Amino acid sequence: MTNPTKPQIKAASTGMLHKDLYVVMTTPTNGIGPVMENLGPHLEHQVEMEKSGRMFAAGPLWDDDETTWHGEGMFVIRAKSLAHAREIAESDPMHKSGARSFTVRPWMLNEGSVSVRLDYSTGKFRLD
């Protein structure tokens, strides 16, 4: 059997979201030191991408102990194409400085959910 194509997967999952996004996996190139040196500019860049609407989600990847961080991260972005997604990833200060390298993979979001609770009386919200 040959590997299915994107149109075949879409046909097999008719009625699902079929939202095209791009996953950026980012890994330290020379230990945690350079990552920490670039963390401030990186986070500022991530917030700018969030405000511009390019950022879908982002955050660090913990070790299997669920508390230790070795400098790896992942972010999911909205882009016009894989080439555009790579351009966006290259603009990250972590990648421009050489502190981390990255890979970009196209991803089709099909299922999941987000819940938001807003209490009118306090103006507070909770995201689940």
JOBEL-V836145 format. One record per residue. N is the residue number from 1. RES is the residue in three letters. SS is DSSP state (2 for helix, 1 for strand, 0 for the rest). PHI is phi as a letter, one per 20 degrees, with the letter a starting at -180 (none if undefined). PSI is psi in whole degrees, 0 to 359 (999 if undefined). Layout:
n->{N N}
res->{RES RES}
ss->{SS SS}
phi->{PHI PHI}
psi->{PSI PSI}
This chain:
n->{1 2 3 4 5 6 7 8 9 10 11 12 13 14 15 16 17 18 19 20 21 22 23 24 25 26 27 28 29 30 31 32 33 34 35 36 37 38 39 40 41 42 43 44 45 46 47 48 49 50 51 52 53 54 55 56 57 58 59 60 61 62 63 64 65 66 67 68 69 70 71 72 73 74 75 76 77 78 79 80 81 82 83 84 85 86 87 88 89 90 91 92 93 94 95 96 97 98 99 100 101 102 103 104 105 106 107 108 109 110 111 112 113 114 115 116 117 118 119 120 121 122 123 124 125 126 127 128}
res->{MET THR ASN PRO THR LYS PRO GLN ILE LYS ALA ALA SER THR GLY MET LEU HIS LYS ASP LEU TYR VAL VAL MET THR THR PRO THR ASN GLY ILE GLY PRO VAL MET GLU ASN LEU GLY PRO HIS LEU GLU HIS GLN VAL GLU MET GLU LYS SER GLY ARG MET PHE ALA ALA GLY PRO LEU TRP ASP ASP ASP GLU THR THR TRP HIS GLY GLU GLY MET PHE VAL ILE ARG ALA LYS SER LEU ALA HIS ALA ARG GLU ILE ALA GLU SER ASP PRO MET HIS LYS SER GLY ALA ARG SER PHE THR VAL ARG PRO TRP MET LEU ASN GLU GLY SER VAL SER VAL ARG LEU ASP TYR SER THR GLY LYS PHE ARG LEU ASP}
ss->{0 0 0 0 0 2 2 2 2 2 2 2 0 0 0 0 0 0 1 1 1 1 1 1 1 1 1 1 0 0 0 2 2 2 2 2 2 0 2 2 2 2 2 2 2 2 2 2 2 2 2 2 0 0 1 1 1 1 1 1 1 1 0 0 0 0 0 0 1 1 1 1 1 1 1 1 1 0 0 0 0 2 2 2 2 2 2 2 2 2 0 0 2 2 2 2 2 0 0 1 1 1 1 1 1 1 1 1 1 0 0 0 0 0 0 1 1 1 1 0 0 0 0 1 1 1 1 0}
phi->{none e f f e g g f f f f f d g n e f l e e c c d d d c c g d b n f g f f f f d f g f f f f f f f f f f f e n f e e a a r f d f f f f m c e d d n e b b b d c e b f a f f f f f g f f f f f g f e f e n f c d b c c c f c d f d c p b c d c d d e f f d m e c c d d}
psi->{137 157 139 153 169 313 325 320 319 319 322 341 39 137 348 175 313 40 119 123 178 130 126 117 129 134 138 144 338 48 182 336 303 329 312 325 332 6 316 303 325 312 322 318 317 317 321 319 323 312 329 349 0 331 127 316 155 158 169 156 117 160 172 343 355 14 333 138 129 11 3 153 173 140 152 127 157 129 162 333 173 319 318 319 321 320 316 314 321 334 349 131 330 319 321 325 343 5 329 151 168 160 151 132 135 142 135 113 121 315 162 186 161 134 134 130 125 122 114 322 327 344 9 152 161 133 124 999}
